[in-house]
Amino acid sequence: MAKLGIGKKGKEWLKAKPKLIEIYKAKGITSCENCNGKFALAFHHRPSRASQRAVHDFKHTRLLDPGCHDFFEQNNEEDKKLFAKPRGYNRKYKIDIMAKKKKSKKPDWQQRHKCVKCKEPVEMLICPKCGHMSMK
């Protein structure tokens, strides 16, 4: 019976991960490179870490939160854009995940929109910030 354990690529990753963490800290990248989130960050690889062509270095990885990570895993064209944009967080180059998701079946007033009175983003008919109708 074959002994199961960590393979060659897994061992490479375990050695490279602490070095990558230090590189990212030194460069000041400590939040999601797409949305600036700080919760449950992980390294996103191109090509995928499971691939035999995976390279565990600064050039071939990005630091992403779970929502962005899943989105870029499933959208190859957007993934290419992510790796083409400048490093670090910059709103000008942010790839809008919400715009790429499927259209909601919710009515317009339940979807995220700006209140006509106070211009704050809301998902309700009555704005909780100003108390007025959020749509005309």
Phi, psi and omega in degrees: 000136182286142179274123180273142179185194180281133180274187182300312181294323178296318178295320177300317181295317180298329177281324185279330186302311179299324178294319178297319180301316179295319179298314181296318178297317180297326180273357177080017179263098183234015176219171182305132182284353177255311188244359180072015176292156183238004185266130173051054181288147179214161179275131177256128184254149170222113358292168184308147181299332179285343181287150176290342180270002183300138177236128183260073178222175184299323183292326186258014178227157173222148178266118185226154173276169186302319181297313179292321181300312179298317180301312183287333175296324186267347183237096186297319181296317179292327178297319177297320178296320179300316182282347178270338184283159179300153182286157180086176183272129179208112184303329181300327183257008182297133177269119186281107181291320183298325181290335184271348181286163180297151179295140180281152176268002179288152175294162184306318184290341178270345178276157181297126179207169179267137177295136181290335182273303186257354177067015177275147177289131180220166176229031183224164179285321177257124182292125180288344182278310185252345178084003179263170175297132184276345179230159176274000000 
